[in-house]
Amino acid sequence: MTAALRRTLAVALPASLLALAPPPRAAEPRVVEITAKRFEFSPSSLTLKKGETVTLRLKSLDVTHGFFQKALGIDLEIEPGKVTEMTLTPQAAGRYVTICDHFCGSGHGNMKLTIVVE
């Protein structure tokens, strides 16, 4: 093998292997676990970063609950025994109060979770 051929292969072979490599995967969104039960969400507040994609993973320990926040486009039903997920990317900084919008008993009106977007 000539020196010129070796130089050509030294450059061409790694480049051709890079062309065959799969494209890099986008980072998976951060997952935030939220549990609903009469008459609270746990955690009661969470902090998100503006522009960061996150997946909210919700579960109910007792009855069907709602999870509603209009400005962030959240309107979910959380059924007991099932996992409900939603992926979102907040675009504006602020404090957003999320409520349970399915009547779940006498303490229902106080069932809130605050989302802070920084």
SVG drawing of the C-alpha trace seen along z (x, -y; Angstrom):
<svg xmlns="http://www.w3.org/2000/svg" viewBox="-68 -36 72 38">
<polyline fill="none" stroke="black" stroke-width="0.4" points="0.0,0.0 1.4,-3.3 1.8,-6.3 -0.8,-8.3 -3.4,-5.5 -2.8,-5.2 -3.3,-9.0 -6.5,-8.8 -7.8,-5.9 -6.9,-7.6 -9.1,-10.5 -11.9,-8.8 -12.5,-5.8 -13.3,-7.7 -15.4,-10.1 -17.4,-7.3 -17.9,-5.7 -19.3,-9.0 -21.8,-9.1 -23.1,-5.7 -23.5,-6.6 -27.0,-7.3 -27.9,-11.0 -27.6,-12.1 -30.8,-11.7 -32.5,-14.7 -32.3,-14.8 -35.3,-13.2 -37.4,-15.8 -37.1,-15.9 -40.0,-14.0 -41.8,-15.6 -43.9,-13.1 -47.1,-14.6 -49.4,-12.7 -53.1,-13.7 -55.1,-12.7 -58.0,-14.3 -57.3,-17.3 -53.7,-18.0 -51.2,-17.7 -47.7,-16.5 -45.5,-18.3 -47.5,-21.4 -45.2,-23.5 -42.7,-23.0 -40.2,-25.2 -39.6,-24.9 -37.3,-26.8 -38.7,-28.9 -38.1,-27.1 -37.2,-23.7 -39.4,-20.8 -40.7,-18.7 -43.1,-15.8 -45.6,-15.9 -46.4,-12.4 -49.5,-12.4 -51.3,-9.7 -54.3,-9.7 -54.2,-7.7 -58.0,-7.8 -60.6,-9.4 -60.6,-11.1 -59.0,-14.6 -58.6,-17.3 -55.4,-19.2 -56.1,-22.6 -54.0,-25.6 -55.3,-27.7 -52.2,-29.8 -49.9,-26.8 -52.5,-24.8 -53.0,-22.1 -56.3,-20.4 -56.0,-16.8 -58.1,-14.2 -56.2,-12.0 -57.9,-8.6 -57.0,-6.3 -54.9,-3.4 -53.7,-5.1 -50.8,-7.3 -51.5,-10.5 -48.7,-12.3 -48.3,-15.6 -45.2,-17.2 -45.0,-21.0 -42.5,-23.7 -43.3,-26.9 -42.7,-30.0 -43.3,-32.8 -41.9,-33.3 -44.4,-33.6 -46.4,-31.9 -49.2,-29.7 -51.8,-28.2 -53.0,-24.8 -56.3,-23.6 -58.3,-20.4 -61.3,-21.1 -63.2,-17.8 -65.2,-18.0 -63.5,-15.5 -65.1,-16.4 -65.4,-19.2 -61.8,-20.2 -61.7,-20.4 -61.5,-24.2 -58.1,-24.2 -56.5,-21.6 -53.9,-23.6 -50.3,-23.3 -48.2,-26.3 -45.9,-26.2 -43.1,-28.7 -41.5,-29.3 -38.1,-31.1"/>
</svg>
